[in-house]
């Protein structure tokens, strides 16, 4: 897949089949939409193009707004590439772009710059100034430009009529319901960051931890609690996975030790050497319990032993 940062005046050669959106998380709904683009592109013998933005649109107008990302820009690019898309076009979201009506956007960007012969929209996607227009308008504007406009199908959570959406997935994570990620993202939710120095309390009680500093501060952190996770060490130079290990993770403030600052601590269940300074990815499998204060270190250690046994059981079963 080729990634292009589209600037004013740039034009791609030839025609294409395109879709447009933020694609945060590249969830089941996004995947269904992109599959439609790929199928239509194959029918037409044209390249497939996914158009997205360099930031969340709200960031342009609200300086205090911090997006809660399901995927970093780098992760989003990797996930879209894995689906087999030919081109990812990234648009700088500027005030000039935000001021374009849907009709002007379709003509100036999709038609003139990208040469879109077919546009596939999300089932409820709206674009253009104030998101004032809808699918019937896009079809009409497209017809005038010689552009076919199609609407993608809605994706729902299995066994329900609830639509899969980025906002619904964020809520699941904020409730700690990481088991639902297979239904919504079709993969485990993950966090990636650098292993940094901590207070070494885990080592003192026989449960040494790797303290994770997440690389992108806008990435959604699941609810506080103890989780069964896979810990994946990455090569510093290639960023490729080197070792996948069963682990459990605590997200919280460590109330038993009167902590006040949130920490992300990963206890790797297998013996492993020093991982300080390395890049670590954690993939969430299941939430074991909420974080709580214990009356003593001994009581905490007994609970951690039970957590460790439960985490290993869940992780083994998750691989079957």
C-alpha positions as CSV (number, residue, x, y, z in Angstrom):
1,X,0.0,0.0,0.0
2,X,1.2,3.5,-0.9
3,X,0.5,6.3,1.5
4,X,0.1,9.8,0.1
5,X,-0.3,13.1,2.1
6,X,-2.6,15.0,-0.3
7,X,-1.8,18.7,-0.6
8,X,-3.7,21.4,-2.4
9,X,-3.0,21.1,-6.2
10,X,-1.8,17.5,-6.0
11,X,-3.5,15.0,-8.3
12,X,-3.4,11.2,-8.5
13,X,-3.0,9.6,-11.9
14,X,-6.0,7.7,-13.3
15,X,-9.3,6.8,-11.8
16,X,-10.1,4.9,-8.6
17,X,-12.7,3.5,-6.2
18,X,-12.6,5.4,-3.0
19,X,-14.1,5.6,0.5
20,X,-13.8,8.4,3.1
21,X,-13.7,8.5,6.9
22,X,-11.7,8.8,10.1
23,X,-11.4,5.0,10.4
24,X,-10.4,5.1,14.1
25,X,-9.7,1.6,15.2
26,X,-10.4,0.1,11.7
27,X,-13.2,-1.9,13.4
28,X,-15.6,-4.5,11.9
29,X,-17.7,-1.8,10.3
30,X,-14.7,-0.2,8.7
31,X,-13.5,-3.5,7.5
32,X,-16.9,-4.3,5.9
33,X,-16.8,-0.9,4.1
34,X,-13.3,-1.4,2.8
35,X,-14.1,-4.9,1.6
36,X,-16.9,-3.4,-0.5
37,X,-14.4,-0.9,-1.9
38,X,-11.9,-3.7,-2.8
39,X,-14.7,-5.8,-4.4
40,X,-15.9,-2.9,-6.5
41,X,-12.3,-1.9,-7.4
42,X,-11.7,-5.5,-8.7
43,X,-14.9,-5.4,-10.8
44,X,-13.8,-2.1,-12.3
45,X,-10.2,-2.9,-12.7
46,X,-9.3,0.2,-10.7
47,X,-7.1,0.9,-7.7
48,X,-8.7,1.0,-4.3
49,X,-8.3,4.2,-2.2
50,X,-9.0,4.9,1.4
51,X,-9.2,8.7,2.3
52,X,-8.7,9.7,5.9
53,X,-7.6,12.8,7.9
54,X,-4.4,13.7,9.7
55,X,-6.4,14.4,12.9
56,X,-9.8,14.2,14.4
57,X,-11.9,17.1,12.9
58,X,-12.9,18.3,16.3
59,X,-9.3,19.1,17.2
60,X,-9.3,21.9,14.7
61,X,-12.0,23.8,16.5
62,X,-11.5,22.9,20.1
63,X,-7.9,23.4,21.3
64,X,-8.7,21.7,24.7
65,X,-10.1,18.6,23.0
66,X,-8.1,15.4,23.4
67,X,-9.3,12.5,21.2
68,X,-9.6,9.1,22.7
69,X,-8.0,7.0,20.0
70,X,-8.5,3.4,19.3
71,X,-5.6,3.4,17.0
72,X,-2.6,5.7,16.5
73,X,-2.0,7.0,13.0
74,X,0.8,4.5,12.5
75,X,-1.5,1.6,13.7
76,X,-4.3,2.8,11.5
77,X,-2.0,2.8,8.5
78,X,-0.8,-0.8,9.2
79,X,-4.3,-2.1,9.8
80,X,-5.6,-0.6,6.5
81,X,-2.6,-1.9,4.6
82,X,-3.3,-5.4,5.9
83,X,-6.7,-5.4,4.3
84,X,-5.1,-5.1,0.8
85,X,-5.9,-1.5,0.0
86,X,-3.8,0.1,-2.8
87,X,-3.6,3.7,-1.6
88,X,-4.1,5.5,1.7
89,X,-4.7,9.2,1.1
90,X,-4.2,11.4,4.2
91,X,-5.9,14.8,4.0
92,X,-4.7,17.7,6.3
93,X,-7.9,18.7,8.1
94,X,-7.7,22.5,7.7
95,X,-10.3,25.3,8.1
96,X,-10.3,25.6,4.3
97,X,-11.2,21.9,4.0
98,X,-13.8,22.1,6.7
99,X,-15.5,25.0,4.9
100,X,-16.2,22.9,1.8
101,X,-19.7,21.7,1.2
102,X,-20.2,18.1,0.4
103,X,-20.7,19.0,-3.3
104,X,-17.5,21.1,-3.4
105,X,-15.5,18.4,-1.6
106,X,-16.7,15.7,-4.0
107,X,-15.8,17.9,-7.0
108,X,-12.5,19.4,-5.9
109,X,-11.0,16.6,-3.9
110,X,-12.7,13.3,-4.9
111,X,-13.2,14.1,-8.6
112,X,-10.5,16.5,-9.6
113,X,-7.6,15.4,-7.3
114,X,-8.3,11.7,-6.8
115,X,-10.2,10.8,-10.0
116,X,-12.8,8.8,-8.0
117,X,-15.0,6.9,-10.4
118,X,-16.9,5.2,-7.6
119,X,-17.4,6.5,-4.0
120,X,-18.5,4.0,-1.3
121,X,-19.8,5.8,1.8
122,X,-20.4,4.4,5.3
123,X,-24.0,3.5,6.0
124,X,-24.4,6.6,8.2
125,X,-21.4,8.6,7.1
126,X,-21.9,12.4,6.5
127,X,-19.3,14.8,5.3
128,X,-19.0,18.3,4.1
129,X,-19.6,21.6,5.9
130,X,-21.7,21.1,9.1
131,X,-22.4,17.6,7.8
132,X,-25.6,19.1,6.5
133,X,-26.2,16.7,3.6
134,X,-26.9,13.0,3.3
135,X,-26.6,10.0,1.0
136,X,-29.3,11.1,-1.5
137,X,-27.4,14.4,-2.0
138,X,-24.1,12.6,-2.5
139,X,-25.8,10.4,-5.2
140,X,-27.1,13.5,-7.0
141,X,-23.8,15.3,-6.9
142,X,-22.0,12.2,-8.0
143,X,-24.2,11.7,-11.0
144,X,-23.4,15.2,-12.2
145,X,-19.7,14.4,-11.9
146,X,-20.0,10.9,-13.6
147,X,-19.2,9.3,-10.2
148,X,-21.2,6.3,-8.9
149,X,-22.0,6.6,-5.2
150,X,-22.8,3.5,-3.2
151,X,-23.6,3.0,0.5
152,X,-21.9,0.4,2.5
153,X,-23.7,-2.1,4.8
154,X,-24.1,-1.6,8.5
155,X,-22.0,-3.9,10.8
156,X,-23.6,-5.0,14.1
157,X,-22.3,-6.7,17.2
158,X,-22.9,-10.5,16.8
159,X,-26.3,-11.6,18.2
160,X,-27.5,-8.0,18.6
161,X,-28.9,-5.1,16.4
162,X,-26.4,-2.6,17.9
163,X,-24.2,-1.0,15.3
164,X,-20.5,-1.4,15.6
165,X,-19.0,2.1,16.0
166,X,-15.8,3.7,17.4
167,X,-17.8,5.4,20.1
168,X,-19.4,2.1,21.2
169,X,-16.0,0.4,21.3
170,X,-14.5,3.3,23.4
171,X,-17.3,2.8,25.9
172,X,-16.7,-0.9,26.1
173,X,-13.0,-0.2,26.9
174,X,-13.8,2.4,29.5
175,X,-16.0,-0.3,31.2
176,X,-13.1,-2.8,31.0
177,X,-15.1,-5.1,28.6
178,X,-12.1,-6.1,26.6
179,X,-13.5,-9.5,25.8
180,X,-15.9,-7.8,23.3
181,X,-13.0,-6.6,21.1
182,X,-13.1,-9.8,19.1
183,X,-16.7,-8.9,18.2
184,X,-15.9,-5.3,17.4
185,X,-12.3,-4.9,16.3
186,X,-11.9,-8.6,15.2
187,X,-8.7,-8.6,17.1
188,X,-7.5,-7.9,20.7
189,X,-7.2,-4.3,21.8
190,X,-3.6,-3.3,22.3
191,X,-1.3,-0.7,23.9
192,X,2.3,-0.1,22.9
193,X,4.9,1.8,24.7
194,X,8.3,1.9,26.3
195,X,9.2,0.0,29.5
196,X,10.2,2.6,32.1
197,X,11.6,2.5,35.6
198,X,9.0,2.1,38.4
199,X,9.0,1.9,42.2
200,X,10.0,-1.8,42.2
201,X,7.2,-2.7,44.6
202,X,6.2,-5.7,42.5
203,X,9.7,-7.1,42.7
204,X,9.6,-6.8,46.4
205,X,6.5,-8.9,46.7
206,X,7.5,-11.5,44.2
207,X,5.6,-10.1,41.2
208,X,8.1,-8.0,39.2
209,X,6.4,-5.8,36.7
210,X,7.4,-3.9,33.5
211,X,6.0,-0.3,33.8
212,X,4.6,0.7,30.5
213,X,4.7,4.3,29.2
214,X,2.2,4.4,26.3
215,X,3.7,6.1,23.2
216,X,0.6,8.1,22.3
217,X,-1.1,9.8,25.2
218,X,-4.4,10.0,23.4
219,X,-4.8,6.2,23.1
220,X,-7.7,4.9,25.1
221,X,-6.7,3.2,28.4
222,X,-9.2,0.5,29.5
223,X,-10.8,0.7,32.9
224,X,-8.7,0.2,36.0
225,X,-8.3,-3.4,37.0
226,X,-6.3,-6.6,36.5
227,X,-6.3,-8.1,33.0
228,X,-5.0,-11.3,31.3
229,X,-2.9,-10.1,28.4
230,X,-0.3,-11.1,25.9
231,X,3.0,-9.2,26.2
232,X,4.9,-8.8,23.0
233,X,8.5,-7.5,22.9
234,X,9.5,-5.7,19.7
235,X,12.8,-5.2,18.0
236,X,13.9,-1.6,18.6
237,X,15.3,-1.3,15.0
238,X,12.6,-3.1,13.0
239,X,9.6,-2.8,15.4
240,X,8.8,-6.4,14.5
241,X,7.5,-8.8,17.1
242,X,10.2,-10.8,18.7
243,X,8.6,-12.7,21.6
244,X,5.0,-13.2,22.7
245,X,4.5,-14.1,26.4
246,X,1.6,-14.7,28.7
247,X,1.2,-11.9,31.3
248,X,-1.2,-10.1,33.5
249,X,-1.5,-6.4,33.8
250,X,-2.7,-4.0,36.4
251,X,-4.1,-0.6,35.5
252,X,-4.7,1.7,38.4
253,X,-3.2,3.6,41.3
254,X,-2.1,0.7,43.6
255,X,-4.4,1.6,46.5
256,X,-2.8,-1.0,48.8
257,X,0.3,1.1,48.7
258,X,-1.5,4.5,48.9
259,X,-0.8,5.3,45.3
260,X,-2.4,8.3,43.6
261,X,-1.0,8.2,40.0
262,X,-2.3,5.8,37.4
263,X,0.3,3.2,36.4
264,X,0.3,0.4,33.8
265,X,2.2,-2.5,35.2
266,X,2.8,-5.8,33.3
267,X,3.8,-9.0,35.1
268,X,5.1,-11.5,32.6
269,X,4.3,-15.0,33.7
270,X,7.3,-16.7,32.1
271,X,10.8,-15.9,33.3
272,X,12.3,-13.2,31.2
273,X,15.4,-11.0,31.4
274,X,15.7,-7.3,31.9
275,X,13.2,-5.5,29.5
276,X,13.8,-2.0,30.8
277,X,14.0,0.4,27.8
278,X,12.4,-2.0,25.4
279,X,9.2,-1.5,23.3
280,X,6.4,-3.6,24.6
281,X,2.9,-4.2,23.2
282,X,0.1,-5.7,25.4
283,X,-2.9,-7.4,23.8
284,X,-5.9,-7.5,26.1
285,X,-7.7,-10.9,26.4
286,X,-9.9,-10.7,29.6
287,X,-10.5,-8.6,32.7
288,X,-9.9,-10.6,35.8
289,X,-11.2,-8.2,38.4
290,X,-11.4,-4.6,39.5
291,X,-8.6,-2.9,41.4
292,X,-9.1,-2.7,45.2
293,X,-7.3,-2.0,48.4
294,X,-6.1,-5.0,50.4
295,X,-5.6,-5.0,54.2
296,X,-2.0,-6.3,53.9
297,X,0.8,-7.1,51.5
298,X,0.2,-10.8,52.3
299,X,-3.5,-10.6,51.3
300,X,-2.5,-8.9,48.1
301,X,0.1,-11.6,47.3
302,X,-2.4,-14.3,47.8
303,X,-4.8,-12.6,45.4
304,X,-2.1,-12.1,42.8
305,X,-1.3,-15.8,42.9
306,X,-4.9,-16.6,42.2
307,X,-4.9,-13.9,39.4
308,X,-1.8,-15.5,37.9
309,X,-3.4,-18.9,37.7
310,X,-6.6,-17.5,36.2
311,X,-4.7,-15.4,33.7
312,X,-2.7,-18.4,32.5
313,X,-5.8,-20.5,32.1
314,X,-7.6,-17.8,30.1
315,X,-4.6,-17.2,27.9
316,X,-4.1,-20.9,27.1
317,X,-7.7,-21.2,26.1
318,X,-7.6,-18.0,24.0
319,X,-5.0,-19.7,21.7
320,X,-7.2,-22.8,21.1
